[in-house]
Amino acid sequence: MFLALIFLMPLGANIYGRTRIRKLMITSAQTQSEESVKQHSLTAFHGLFMSMYVLLPALVIILCWLAFAPMVISSLLVSEISRLTGETDPRLLSIFVSKLEALYEGVLKAEFVEPEVRQALGYYGALIIRANIFLYVVTIATAIAGFVISARHISPRFAARDKVEVIIKRLMQLASGVAILTTIGIILSLAFEASRFFDVIPIREFLFGTHWSPQIAIREGQAGGSGAFGAIPLFAGTLMITFIAMLLAVPIGLMSAVYLSEYASKRLRNIAKPAIELLAGIPTVVYGFFAALFVAPFLRNNGSVIGLELSSESALAAGLVMGIMIIPFISSLSDDVINSVPQNLRDGASALGATQAETITQVILPAALPGIVSAILLAISRAIGETMIVVMAAGVAANLTANPFESVTTVTVQIVMLLVGDQEFDSAKTLAAFALGLVLFFVTLMLNILALYI
């Protein structure tokens, strides 16, 4: 009900702003005096201006409440539980707060909560009610204030369009800033955790070591507990699967793009292009199931018939399925690039007597080559960062080999394996995931930048 009211108030403000400016213009026209002026902005901008003044401050209040209210409530609750129990240990108080919240939400039964803690249940409920009332009152009051302030500005000569454009521009700048700050935050968090890993494991050993076995002893003298963090087998496995995927995806994707843009009729293109792009909408976990349950057993069983010994988690199976997934990516980007080649180049080649095949190979593809290379680099970046297919179809054990029939592992598989389950974030084993993530982020970032400047 509250959210419905928050979004109905801007709608009402929009209608009021439109109605008010119309009435003002009618009044101005009826006076027939020299003071009657032309309307500066369209009626829609006046309504939009009032809607923004009502909605945006209210949304800011709601976001601030969502960000800070839980911390304030938790702090007050800790103080109350500490008073009731006499406990001062922050860890125990945090546990008591979690139990009380679970009890309030009906997740935990009362007999599992200490009697002293249960006494704070009413206090916690009262805090929630007061916080909600505070949110409702302040938000609605802010929206009403925005309505009153914006209504005073409505007049025929008011530059509502300029104000709306400035607000929209500021919102876009804010969105861009959030995206940039998020990227910076990811980089800094990865770099910080990776630096903790490199304090324990030398960066040279990590980048150039050939043995990966991230095991850490949990007691002194434990056999097999000394970890090895040489990431070369992971990089080699990632590149091998990516290379196999590109061997399949690049020729098929590029040739399908050439056919759809140069040979196919408009009717066939309207059917085939969306059908190919449907592959991009299939979740990668489905591709992973397809690789693990069909492709890998098929390759292993048929490989044994011709004398090949294929692992059930071979790089070939994961690479082929990943290539199928990337086909629509390359096809769509290449098709857009080929279609952007000016038609006068085609007409000029035809006027010189070139056949359609000669026009494609000697005119169109060279002209579209930078865009095609960019598409391939973006596809490589996508393949390197793929997770679900390789988690389900590739191996887990690190294996430094050039044989695509054997099992290999990848960077993303190891990141998943290192972070699965309850892990301590102060051990080299867990921190290795952040070091791998930093390397993966850097490689994909460089590929994306290279694709932009080709």
N, C-alpha and C positions, 0 to 999 in steps of 0.2 A: 504494500500500500504506500509506504514511504517513497520507494523508488519510483512508483507510478506517478506520485505527486510531483517529484523532482523533475520528471520529464514532461509532465502536463503543464507545469508553470511556464517553461519556455515557449511551449506551443501557444498558451494563452497570451503571453507577452508578444509573440509574433503577430497574432491576430489583432491585438490591441494596437501595436505599432502601425500596422497597415491601415487599420480603420481610422486611427487618429490623423495620419498624414493625409488621407483622402478627405476627411472633414475639414482639415485646415486649408487644403487646396480649394475645396468648394466654397468655403467662407471667403477666401482671398479672391476667387473669381466673382462672387456675388457683390463684393464691394465696388468693383469696376473703377478702382482708383489707381493712381500712379504707383501706389505702394504695393500693389499686387505684384508678386514676383514669381519667377519660374521655379519649378521644383528642381533642386540640384541632383538628387539621386532617385533612382527608381523606388517604387513603393516597397518592393521586396527587400531592399537593403535596409529600410527603416525597421521592418519586422525582424530581419535577421540580426540587426544591431541590438534590439531589445532582447531577443532570445539569448544572444551571447552574454549580455550583461547579467541575465538571470541565471543561466546554466553554469557558466564557467566558474564563478566564485563558489557556487554550491558544490561543484565537483572538487574544487580545491579543498574545501572544508571536509568533505567525505574522505578524500585521499589522506589528508593529514590525520583524521581520526583513525582510519584503518592502520596508519603507520605507527602512531604514538599511543593510542588508547590501550592496546594490549600490554604495553610496557608499564603504563601508569597503573592499570588495574593489578598487574602482577606484583608491582612494587608495594602497593597498598595491602595486597593479600599476604605477601611475605611478612609485612609488619604485624598484621593481625594474627597470623599463625604463630609468629615468634612470641607475641604477647601471651597467647593461649597456652602454648607448649613450653615456653621458656627456652626453646632451642635457638642457638645462634649459628650453628654450622650452616653455611650457605648451601652445601650439597644436600643435606637433609631437608632444609627448607624448600629447595627446588623440588625434591621428591614429594614432599607434602603438598605443594601447590599442584603438581601434576595429578596426584591422587584426587585432590579436591575438584579439579576441573573435570576429571573423568567421572567422578561421582555426580557432579552437577549435570553433565551431559547424559547420564544414564549408562555409561559404558562400564563402570565399576560398581560392584555392590557395596552396600554400606559396611558390611562386616569385614571388608578388607581395608577399611580406612580407620585410623586411630580415632578414638572418641574425642580427643582434644581437637583434632583436625576437623571432625564433623561439625563441631560447634561453629566453625567459620563458614558453614554452608550458606546460612541465611545472610551473612555479611557479603559473601561473594555474589549471591543473587541480587542483593540490593545494589551493589556496585554496578552490575550489568545493567540493571534497570535505569539507574541514574545516568550512566554513560550514554545509554540509548536516548533517554530524554534530552540530555544535553546536546547530542548530535542532531536530533530532530529540531529542537528549538533554534540552535545556532544556524543550521543549514537553511531553514525556512526564513529566518530573519535576514540572513544574508541575501537570499533570493529576492525577498521583498525590497530590501534596500537597493539591490541592483535594478529592480523594476522601476522604483521611484526615480533613481538617478538617471536612468536611460530615458524615461518618459519625459523628463524635463528638457532633454536635448532635441526632441522631435519637433522639427519646424521645416517649412519649405526650403530654406537655404542651408539646412544642416547637411554637412558632407557625410552622410551615412555610409555611402559606398567606400570612401577613403578610410573611414574608421574600421569598417568590416575587413577591408583588405589588409590593413595593418594588423588587426587581431589574427587573421588567418596566417599572415606572414610570420608573426611571432609564434604561433602554434607550430608551424612547420619548422622554424628554427629550434624550438624546444624538442620536437621529435628527432630532428637531426642530432641535437646535442645529446639526447638520451642514447641514441644508437652509438654515437662516438664514445661517450663515457662508458657504455656497456662494454664495448670492444676494449677500451683501455683497462677497464676493471678486470676483464678476463685475462688480458696479457699480464697485468701486474700480479694477479693471484697465481697464475701459472708460474710466473718467474719467481715469485716468493717461495712457493712450495718446492719448485725445482732447485732453487738455491740451497734449501735445506737438504735436499737429496745429494747435491754435489758437495756439500760439506762432509758427507760420509763416504760417497763414492766419487773418485776423481772423474772429471768430465772426459778425460782422454780414454779412460777405461770404458766408460759408458758408450762413447761414440765409435770407438774402434775395437772394442772387445768382441771376440767371436764366440763367447759362451754365455748363454742366458739361462739362469736358474735362480730366480728371485726367492731364495729360501733364507730365512733368518733364524738363527738358533734362539729358542725360547729358554734354554738353560745352558749353563757353561759345560763345554765338552760334548754337546750333542752331535752325534754323527750326521753328516750330510746337512748340517745347519748353516754352513758358510755360503752366503749367497754369491752368485756371479751375475753381473749386470752388464754384460757386453751386448749391445743392441744390434750389432751387425746382422745376426740371423733374422731379426724382426724386420729390419729395413729390406733385406734381401727377399724375404717372403712377401712383403707388401709390394715391392716393385715387380716381382714375378707374377703375382696375381693381377696386378694392374696392367702389365704388358700383355698377358693373355687376353684380358678383357678388351684392350685396345685393338689387338689383332682381329677380334671379332667385330667390335662395334664400329671402328673407323671405316672399313670398306663398305659394310652394309649400310651404315647411317649415311655416308657420303653418297653412295650410289642411289639410295632411295631418295635423297634430297635432289639429286640431279634429275632423276626420272620424274619426280612429282613436279618440279619446276619447269622442265624443258620438254618432256614427252607426254605426260599424262594430260588427258582432257580435263576441262574444268569440273565436270561432274565426278570423274574418278578422283580427282584431287580433293574435292570436298568430302569424299567418303574415306579415302585412304589416309589422308593426313591426320584427321581426328582419331582414326583407328590406331595408327602408329603411336600417337601421343597418349593413348589410353595406357600404354605400358608404363608411362611415367607416373600415372596415378595409382599403380599397384603398390601397396606397402612393401617395403624391403623385407619384412619378416616373411611375407608370402614367397618371395624369391628364395629366401633362405630355406623354407620348407621344401620348395621345389628342388633346390640343389641337393639337400640332404636326403630326401626321400625318393627322388627319381633320377636326377642326373648322375650323382655319385655312384649309386648302385648300378645304373645302366653302363657307365664307363668301366667300372670294375668288372662286371660280368662279361661284357663284350671284349674287353681288353684281354682277359684270360683266354678267350677263344683264339686270338691271334698271337698269343705268347707274351703279352705285356702284363706286368705285375703293377696294378694300380692300387694305391691306398684308398681306403674308403673316404678319406678326408684329403684327397689330392688337391694340389693347386689348380689343376686343370678344370676340375668340376666347379670350384668357386669362381675361377676366372671366366669360364664360359657363361655362367649365369649372371655374373656381374656385367659382362659384355652385353647380354640381352637387355639388362636393365638400362644401360647407357645408350643403346641404339636410338631411342626417341630423343634423347638429349642432343646428340650430335646431329641427327636428322633434322630436327626442328631449327636449331641454330644455323646449320649449313643452308637449309632451305631459305631462311630469311636473308642470309648473306647473298645467295645466288640470285634471288628475286630483286635484290637492291642494285644489281649490276644494270647500268643504263641500257635501255632498249636500243639506243642508236649504235651501240657497239655490236649488237646482234645484227642490226640492219646493215651496218657497214661491212661486216664479214660476209653476209649473204650477197651484198652487191659486188664483192670481189670474187665471188664464185666459190666460197667455202661451203662445204657440206655442213649439216647440222652437227655431226660428230666433231668435225674440225673446229667449228665455232665454239663448241663446248670445251674441247681440250686446249685450244690455242688462244681463246679470247676470254671466255666466261670464267673458267677455273683460275687462270692467272690473275684476272681482275679481282676475283673473290678470295684469293689465297690467304691474305692476311686475316680475314674474318673466319675462314675455315680453320686456320691454325689456332686462332683464339678459341674457337669452339672445341677443338681437340684438347687444348691445354686446360680449359675449364672442365672437360670430361675427365681428364687425368686427375685433376684436383678432386673431383667428385668420387672417383674410384679409390683414391688413396684414403679418403676419409670415410669410406663405407664401413659400416659396422655389422649390421644384422646378418648379411649374407655370409661374411667370413666367420662370424661367431658360430653360425649353425653349420657351415659347410667346410670350413678350414680346420686345421688342427690346432692344438693348444701347446704342444711341446715344440720348443724352438729347434729348428733343423736347418742348418746352413747347407743348401744344396741347389744345384742348377737343374735338377730333374723335375719337370712339372708333374710327373706321375706320383711323386712322393708327397707326404704330408708336410706342410709348412704352416707357420703362424704369422700373424701380422701385428702391426703396432696397435690397431684398434682392438683386436682380440685380447692382447695382453693387458690393455687398459681395463677392459671389462673384467678379466679374470682377477686382476689385482685389487679391484674395488668391490667385488661381489662379497656379500656377507658382512659380518661385523669385523671391522678392521681397525687397528690402531693407526692413527695418523701421525705417529711420531717414529715409525720404523721405516727403514730404507725400502722395504718391500712395497709399502703403500705409497711412499713418496715417489717411487719409480714411475708410477702412473702419471704424475704431474710432469716429470721430465720427458716422458714419451709424448704427452699431450703438447708440451711446449715445442718439441721437434716437429710434430705433426702440424701444429698451428703455423709454425714458421714456413714449412714447405708449401702448404696449401696457400698461404698468404703470398708467397713469392710467385707461385704459379698464377694466381689470380691477377697480381700486379703485372706480370709478364704478358698475360692475355689482354690486358687493357691497353698496353702500349705497343702491341704488334700492329 
